[in-house]
Amino acid sequence: MQMTFRWFGPNDPIPLAHVRQIPGVRGVVSALYDVPVGDVWPRDGFSRLADTVDAAGLDLTVIESIPVHEDIKLGRPTRDRLIARYCESVRHMGEAGVGVLCYNFMPVFDWTRTDLALTLDDGSTALAYDDNALSRIDLTRGTGDLPGWATAYSAPELAALLAAYRDVSEERLWEHLAYFLERVVPAAESAGVHMAIHPDDPPWPIFGLPRVVTSGPALERVVALVDRPANGVTFCTGSLGADPANDLPAIARSLGARGRIHFAHCRNIHITGRRQFHEAPHPSALGDVDMRAVLMALRDTGFRGPMRPDHGRMIWGERGRPGYGLHDRALGATYLYGLWEGLSGSPLAGRNRNESVNLTGP
């Protein structure tokens, strides 16, 4: 397992120098944030990003993510041209030596929350979701600056997209995902890149839009669409864990035994009602995700890929991008690192064998 940390590029308030100081973290998860959705991600852009990360003493391990254009999800005639561009971006990524691509197939909206700063009992703030609150959001004003969305839509643009999706059932969305993967997975495989689809977050339909990557059986269906090792998943404990019906350790064991978990997002959540939850500190006892059981399932099935602490709370007065502060995610990384080391029975290899703080193992 390689512990990683998400970094949002030069505009991230958290410098790579701080990321490098987190014990156990060796890899960086990032992207090219200035490329419009649907354009080719340039070879030199990947190279510059990799060089920047390398200069900080870290490795660019995962790209999260190259967004999938809505025309591909809708199955519009323009999708072939857009998929060809996507394949070219994946090839450029492989040429830069980055081997894992985390992406999603959620229509219109990426990960969605209804409160970016819910105050918890200890005074920290966390991301939260409430289906009732979601129903009160006025989409007639467009997306605005709501979280997680790769593209901001004006009110007319959003209205047109929502209207277009009225003709897209869950089964049709599956067909469009298959069409995409049938063309992209061979390109990824030839480039040495592992595709790792991220589960829908939250794992149920929102705003009347279909969401299909929501459960263990759905993830099994994804990998069966193109049954090749390069077609795998991002195992996200928070996304899947928001639905109590999802048995996370069982899902991890099933997919892990097939070698299809290429990336792990580990975060904890506390379920507060039907389709209601808030994010919680990473340790198992502080939420509803049994992180020990999940990591044991990953270890037992031979997981060797990148892992990152996912969203964190804002603690100790920190301000910044909601869910992506330094302090709580750093605590999460060290908790996950220590838990993995304890389950493995031996220390993990450190980031830099010559540092004064030696994390080396056998």
N, C-alpha and C positions, 0 to 999 in steps of 0.2 A: 504494500500500500504506500502511496505517496501523498503526503499531506500538502494541500494547496490552499490558496487564498484568493478570493476574487478582487481584482483591481480594475478600476474604471478608467485607466489611462492617465495621461498627464493632468487632466482636470480633476482627478480624484483627490479629495483633501487628505487622504492617507498616502504618504509617500512610500515608495518601494523600500526605502531604507528602514521604515518602521515594520513593514511586512517581514523583512529579513530577520528582524530581531525576535519574531515569534518562535519559540522553541518547536522544532520538528517540522516547520513549514519549509518546503524546498521548491514548490511549484507555484506558478501564477496562472490564474484563470482570467482571461481578458478578451478583448475584441477590438475591431476597428470601428470606432463610434462616429466617424465622420463620413461613412459611405452610405448613400441613400439605399433604402430597401429596393432590391431588384437589380442594383448595379453589381458589376464584377468587383470583388475585393482584390486590389492590386498586389502583385507579387512583392513589390518593394515596400508596401505598407506592412505586410506580414514580417518582412525582414527587419524593418525599423523597429517594430514592436518587440520582436524577439531579441534584437540587439540591446534595446533599452532594458529589458528584463534581465538579460544576461549580465549587463554591466552592473546591475545591483546584486549580483551573486545568486540569482535565482534562475529557474527554468520556465519558459513559456510552455505550459503543459496542455492546456485546454483552451479552445476557442468557444466562448459562450456569449452570444451565438451569432451565426449568420441567419438573419431572419428570413422566413419563407414568405414570399410575396402573397398577398391575398388572392391574386388572380390564379395562383397555383391551387390554393385551397378551394377556390370556387370552381375550378376546372374550366376556366375561360380559354378561348383560343390562343391568347398570348402566353399560355403557360409553357409551351415548348421552348420559346425563346428565353423565358425567365429560368427555366430549369437548366438550359444549356449554360447560362451565366452562372448559376449556382454551382454546376459541376466544375466550371473553370475556377471559381473561387476556392472550391475544395482542393483542386489540384495545386493551386498556389499555396494553400495552407500546408499541404503535404510537402511541397518543395522547401518550405520554411522549417520543416522538421517537427511540426505540431501534429500529434497523432490522435487527438480526440476532439470531436465536434459535438457540443451539446446544442440542441435545437428543439423547437416545439411546433406543434401543428394546431394551435388554438386559434379559432376564428376571431379576428379583429382585436380582441383583448388578450394581453399576456397575463401574467400573474396579477390577481386582483385582490385588493383589500378595501375595506370601508372605513378604517381608522388607521392612520399612520403613526399615532402616538397615544395609544391607550395607556393610561397610568395604572400600573400594577400596585399591589399592596406594599411592595418594598420601595416605591417611589420611582422605579425605572419605568420607561415607556416601551411599548411593543406594538408591532403590527397586529391588526385584528380584522376579522371578517364576520359579518352578520348578514344573512340572507335577507332579513327584513329591512335592514338599512340599505342594502343594495337596491331593493325594489323602489326606494324613494329617490334614487339618483336620477337627475334630469338629464337625459342624453340629448335633448333638443339643443343644448349649447355646445355639443361636441365633446371631445375627450378632455380638453383642457390639459392640466398637468397632473392627472391622476397617475398612480404609480405603475411602473413595469411595462409600459407600452412602448414598443419600438418606434411607433409612428403616431404623431398627434393629428387628429382629424378635425376639420371644421364641422360645423353642424350639418351643412349640405352633404359633405363627403361621408360623414358617418351615417346619415339617413339613407344615402344611396347604398352603402355597404350592407346595412341591416336589411334593406329591402332585397338585395341580391341574395342574401343568405336564407331568405324565406323559402327558397326553392331547394335548399341543400339539407337533406335529411341526414341523420347519423350514418346510415348505410352509404349514402352518396359521398359523405366526407371520407369514409373509409376507402371508397374507390379512388378518390383523389389522392389520398395518402399513398395508396399502393402505386398509383401511376408515378408519383414523385419518387418513391423509393426504388422502383424498378429501373429508373434512369440514373439516380444519384448514387446508389450503393455500389454499382460496378465502377463508377468513376472514383469513389472514395477508396474502394478496395485497391485499385491500381495505384492510388496516390499514397497508400499506407495510412489512411485515415479511418478511424472507427466512428461511425455515426451513433449518437447516443440521444435518443428522443427523450425529452423531459415530460413527465406526466402533466396533465392539465391541472391548473392550480387556481381555484379549488377544483376538486374532481367531480364536478357536476355542471349542468348547463347554466349559463348566466345570460341575462338579457334576452332570453329566448333563442340563444345561439347553441348549436350542437357542440358538445365536447365528448370525445370518444376515448381518449387515453387516460382512463380514470381508475383502473383496477388491475389486479394480477392477470385475469383472463384477457383484458385488453392489451396489456404489454406482451403477453404470449402471442396474441394475434399479430401485433406489430412485427415481432421478429420472424413470424412465419410468413409474412407477406413477401419478404425476400430472405430466404433461409440461408444466409451467408454470415460468417463470423463478423464481418464489418458492420452488420445491421444489428445494433444493440440499443441499450437504454441507459438513461441516467436514473439511478435509483434514488428518488427523493423521498425521504422519510416524512417530511412535512406535508408535501402535496398529497401523497397517498394516505398518510395518517389522519388527514382531516375527515376521512370517511371511516367510521369505526368498523365497517364491514371488511376493510382491507387488513388481512393478516400479514403484517410487514415481514416478520421473519420467514414465514412460509413462502411469500412471493420472492424474497431474496434468495432462498434456497433453490427454488425452482429455476429462476433465471440464472442464478450463479452457477448451478450445476451444468448449464449449457454454455457457460462462458459468454453470456450476453450482457452482463453488467459492465459497462465500460467506464462509468463515472458514478460517484456517490455523493449526493447532497445530504448532509446530516443536520437536521434541526429538530427541535422539539416543539410541540404545540399542546395547548390545553383546550379540550373541547368543552364549551360552556352551554351548549344546547344543540338543537337540530340545525345543522348547517351554520353553526356559530363556533368560532374558536379564536384564541389569541396565541401568539407565539410566546415561547417560554425558554428559560435557560436550557442548555443542552443536556445536563444530567438527567437520567431516566426518571428519578424520583420527583422531578420538578415539573413534569408534564405527563402526557399520555402516550408517549413513544418509549417503548422499552429499548433504549439505545444499545444496551449490552446484548440483548438477544439479536438485534439486527446485525451488529458488528460480528457477533459470533457466527451468524449465518453466512456473512460475507467471508469471514476467515475460513470457515469450514469448507466452503466451496471454491477456495483458491483465488479469491479476489486479490489482484495485484495492481489495480489501476489507481487513478487519482481520486482523492476524497477531499471535500472541503466542508468547513463549517458553513452552514447556510445562514439565513437571516439571523441577526442578533438584536437584542434590546439596546436601547440607549441608556448607558449607565455612567455614573461618576461625572455627571454634568456635560457629557460629550454631546456635541451637535454635529449633524451631518446628514448624509443621504439616509432616508428612513430604511431601517433594516440592515444597513451596511456601514455601521460605525466600526471603529477599530477594537475597542476594549472587549465587548462581549463576544465578538467573533474570535478574538485571540484566546479568550478563556475557553471558548468552544473547541478551538483547534487543539489546545493542550489537553483538554478533557478527552477528546477523541483519540489523540495520540497516545495518551496514557492508558486508556481503556484498551486500545488495540495491542499495545505492548503487553499489558497484563494478560489478555486472552492468548497472545502468541507465546508467552512464556519466555521471551527474550527481547532485548532492546532492538529497536529498529535502526537501520542505517541513518546516520545523520546527514545534514545538508552539506556540511563542509568539514572534512576530516581534520583540518588543521586549525580549526577555531579553538579558542581557549575553553569554551564550553563544549565538551565533546559528547556528541550524541551517537557515537558509532556503536555498531553491534557486530555480531558475527557475519 
